[in-house]
Structure formats: C-alpha cells, structure tokens
Amino acid sequence: MSDTAARLAELGITLPTPAAPVAAYVPTVEAGGFLYVSGQVSFVDGELVKGRLGENVTLEEGVIAARGCGLMLLAQAQAALGSLDRIARVVKLGAFISSTPDFTDQPKVANGASELMVAVFGEAGKHSRSAVGVPVLPLGCAVEIDAVFALHSA
C-alpha cells in the first residue's frame, strides 16, 4: 500500500469513481511537471449537490459539497497518475461557489476541499486558492473546484 493510500485508509476515505467529462474536455492534463485537473462538481455519496449558497444550500452543506469536489479531484488525479504518491504538492485550488449576491462566505465553503488536501498530504497539501461566488454552475451544482498539483520528477 502506498503512503497516500495508507493515509486515506487511516482517514477512512474511499475515493469515488472518477466522473466522466460532460463536454469537450479531458479530466486531467499532465504537462511540465504538473497535473491540471478540470473542475469537478459537487458530488456527495453519488448524488449531485444542487442549489445556491444563501438561497437553498446551507454553509454546512456547501462545505460538505466542496469536500466532495476535493475527493473527486483526488480520484481524477489517482486515475491519471496511477498513484497519489506522485503528487509532490497541492499548488492551487480554484473554487467556484454558486451563491446569491449577499452570500460572502465563499472562503469558508472552499475550506471543505482545502482542509481535505491538508489532511491527506500534510504540509504539501497547503496551497494557494481562489474562492469566488458565481450565479450558476454546470448542472445546477452548488460548488465546482479545479486543481493544480506539482509532481515528483519521474
């Protein structure tokens, strides 16, 4: 068992099956020592979390949805790399939160994914981040997050 797989098991985390793209893009691109992972939408226990923060999705539900995005980012990375042990560092997360104009807790929502990365990768999981509110996301989902991972040299 790899180090990261052991850490996931220790945390009681089972990664979901990577989602297939729903449009004309690929889930990941490996280039120049980095893995770029396309935006992953908010699936939790196989169900799409839909709605808008500040309207019909609570802050707590948003955090859980963001964590679901983080789990799917890791699932896509594992599918592309064969092992999460190839990840040297989480470089950046871009979090998009479907929210009302008066909702301003986008950073708290994004913490659902950020805290997951730190739990899995420790110091190497600390990353730069954007957390922005948007009026609507694909499929009506509440949260979408993309990622950039730095890779160990082969």
C-alpha positions in Angstrom: 0.0 0.0 0.0 1.4 3.4 -1.0 1.9 6.1 1.6 -1.0 8.2 0.4 -3.3 5.2 0.1 -2.4 4.3 3.7 -3.2 7.9 4.8 -6.6 7.8 3.0 -7.3 4.5 4.8 -6.3 6.0 8.1 -8.7 8.9 7.5 -11.5 6.4 6.5 -11.6 7.9 3.0 -12.6 5.9 -0.1 -12.3 7.8 -3.3 -15.2 7.9 -5.6 -15.2 6.6 -9.2 -13.8 9.4 -11.4 -16.6 11.2 -13.2 -16.6 11.2 -17.0 -16.4 14.6 -18.7 -19.8 16.1 -19.7 -18.5 18.3 -22.5 -15.5 18.7 -24.9 -12.6 18.5 -22.4 -10.4 15.9 -20.7 -10.4 15.4 -16.9 -6.7 15.9 -16.5 -3.6 17.2 -18.4 -0.1 16.3 -17.2 2.5 18.9 -18.5 5.8 20.3 -17.3 5.8 18.5 -14.0 2.3 19.5 -13.1 -1.1 17.8 -13.2 -4.0 20.1 -14.1 -7.4 18.7 -13.0 -10.5 20.1 -14.7 -13.3 21.5 -12.5 -15.1 18.8 -10.5 -18.6 19.4 -9.4 -20.2 18.7 -6.0 -21.0 15.0 -5.8 -21.6 13.7 -2.3 -22.3 10.0 -1.8 -23.0 9.7 -5.6 -25.6 12.5 -5.6 -25.1 15.9 -7.1 -25.4 18.7 -4.6 -27.5 21.3 -6.4 -28.6 24.8 -5.5 -27.1 28.1 -4.3 -25.5 29.1 -1.1 -27.5 31.9 0.6 -30.7 30.5 -1.0 -31.3 26.8 -0.6 -27.9 25.4 0.4 -26.6 26.0 3.9 -23.0 26.9 4.7 -22.5 23.4 6.2 -23.9 21.7 3.1 -21.6 23.9 1.0 -18.6 22.8 3.0 -19.6 19.1 2.5 -20.1 19.8 -1.2 -16.6 21.3 -1.5 -15.1 18.3 0.2 -16.9 16.1 -2.3 -15.3 18.2 -5.1 -11.9 17.6 -3.4 -12.5 13.8 -3.2 -13.3 13.8 -6.9 -10.1 15.9 -7.7 -8.1 13.2 -5.9 -10.0 10.4 -7.7 -9.2 12.1 -11.1 -5.5 12.5 -10.1 -5.2 8.9 -9.0 -6.8 7.7 -12.3 -4.4 9.9 -14.3 -1.2 9.1 -12.3 -1.8 5.6 -11.1 -0.8 6.7 -7.5 -1.3 9.8 -5.5 2.2 9.3 -4.2 3.3 11.0 -7.5 1.9 14.3 -6.1 4.7 16.4 -4.5 2.5 19.4 -3.6 -1.0 20.8 -4.0 -0.2 24.1 -5.8 -3.6 25.7 -6.3 -7.4 25.2 -5.9 -9.9 27.3 -7.8 -13.3 27.2 -6.0 -16.5 28.4 -7.7 -19.5 28.6 -5.4 -23.0 29.2 -6.7 -24.3 31.8 -4.4 -26.6 34.8 -4.0 -25.2 38.3 -4.3 -25.3 38.8 -0.5 -23.6 35.5 0.4 -19.9 36.3 1.3 -18.7 33.1 2.9 -17.2 31.5 -0.2 -13.8 31.1 1.5 -15.5 29.1 4.3 -17.2 26.8 1.7 -13.9 26.3 -0.1 -12.3 25.2 3.2 -14.1 21.8 2.7 -11.7 21.0 -0.1 -8.7 22.8 1.3 -8.8 21.1 4.7 -9.1 17.7 2.9 -5.9 18.4 1.0 -4.0 19.2 4.2 -5.4 16.1 5.9 -4.3 13.9 3.0 -0.9 15.5 2.1 0.1 17.3 5.3 2.3 20.4 4.7 2.4 19.6 1.0 -1.4 19.9 0.9 -1.2 23.7 1.8 -1.9 25.6 -1.4 -2.8 28.9 -2.9 -6.5 29.3 -3.7 -9.3 31.4 -5.2 -12.9 31.2 -3.8 -15.4 33.1 -5.9 -19.1 33.4 -6.0 -20.9 32.8 -9.3 -24.6 33.0 -10.1 -24.8 29.5 -11.7 -22.7 26.4 -12.3 -23.0 23.4 -14.7 -25.8 21.0 -14.0 -27.1 23.4 -11.3 -24.4 22.2 -8.9 -23.6 24.2 -5.7 -19.7 24.0 -6.0 -17.1 23.3 -8.6 -13.4 23.2 -7.9 -10.3 22.7 -10.1 -6.7 21.9 -9.1 -3.1 22.1 -10.0 -0.7 19.5 -8.5 3.1 19.6 -8.7 4.5 16.1 -9.4 7.6 14.4 -8.2 10.1 14.1 -11.0 10.0 10.6 -12.6 
